[in-house]
């Protein structure tokens, strides 16, 4: 079963995720059919997973069964805590013929599976299959593909909302470590003592090293009133510390707005959610009433949300026409267009701020505004995560997540390859970060100040 969803989920290739009882933020839209997992053979789930990927992965031409097999085998050995040597030299000793259901190219994986089961029967077959699937998806090397356990998959199917039961923290992978990126002001995590840049070592006494962001989130998310414990490393402390957080119901707006000097409006869209359009329309109406002459649309570190919401936001700035198009692994093209509604006065000069954390739907919005000439883009090159993702449910109750098509801006730029390159590059320096100085916003304001009428 494959259920497609449209996505556009920091600096340093961060995969942001707001921890809540809502959907994982890498999950942005789509409909799913729940089903009971039937009886299954653990090794057959591995063959099932490969067949799904081989059929639908966005870049099937790049799949190398031999290389993937090697990664799977090493992942299995790593899970079983067994050395690669002399194990790998013994694969040819498995004389039995692989069953017909073993996919072409994965014969060595079957031999390795057989050898592990014969040599170390104490190894849990179900967990071994999950280790194989996890390694298979990591071998695709696209920073998106992942294996989700049954629990993580179940949580991923919950509806995204702007109200969350959770810890009130944004968590991401930074420099290979699960890291606290930001905190909801006054939220449970902040009150409990978590801080930005804390590195999470364990969640509920379970190590997170080697786990995907989705797997870690499955342990962190939970209902209001329940508790979750973190073992964290803090740069200013010599020893790890434990922090226990009581989850709560959080109402998180997706839009901030303010007025800058000299008739300039500022609109920050943190993410795209079900209330985003109403929040955007309210802000734009305010800017129109105050007769602002310029506006900064800040899409920095916006990594998640339904693509259709980003398209609806684009319609407030653009005439009707092409928003983006996507190409699947069979080179079939699908267009996504907008119907203009134009809530923002077209005479208001627009600047779009982006950074390395701008991804997915936010990249599509920035690209459409840039291609149309409606807004000049300032900041850092975006992440390059423009694609449609799909979930493939497996017979063990888990699922595979992987991209099935690439997005292109109206002019044909492939977002997944190069991201959106700003018209004016304005990276944040380390000194800017240490001093909490927003030089990118200052550059955007400077651009507007230079290009708006002097009589202001």
Secondary structure as UniProt FT lines:
FT   STRAND          2..6
FT   TURN            11..13
FT   STRAND          17..20
FT   TURN            25..26
FT   HELIX           42..56
FT   TURN            58..59
FT   HELIX           60..62
FT   HELIX           65..80
FT   TURN            85..86
FT   HELIX           87..93
FT   TURN            100..101
FT   TURN            104..105
FT   HELIX           107..119
FT   TURN            121..122
FT   HELIX           125..138
FT   TURN            139..140
FT   STRAND          146..148
FT   HELIX           150..156
FT   STRAND          163..174
FT   TURN            175..176
FT   STRAND          177..183
FT   TURN            185..186
FT   HELIX           188..192
FT   TURN            196..197
FT   STRAND          199..203
FT   TURN            204..205
FT   STRAND          206..207
FT   TURN            209..210
FT   HELIX           213..220
FT   TURN            224..225
FT   STRAND          227..233
FT   TURN            235..236
FT   STRAND          241..246
FT   STRAND          248..251
FT   STRAND          255..260
FT   TURN            261..263
FT   STRAND          264..269
FT   TURN            274..275
FT   HELIX           276..289
FT   TURN            290..291
FT   STRAND          294..298
FT   TURN            300..301
FT   HELIX           307..314
FT   TURN            315..317
FT   STRAND          321..328
FT   TURN            329..330
FT   STRAND          333..338
FT   TURN            346..347
FT   STRAND          349..354
FT   TURN            356..357
FT   HELIX           361..372
FT   STRAND          375..379
FT   STRAND          387..393
FT   TURN            395..396
FT   STRAND          399..409
FT   TURN            410..411
FT   HELIX           415..418
FT   STRAND          424..425
FT   HELIX           430..434
FT   TURN            435..436
FT   HELIX           439..451
FT   TURN            454..455
//
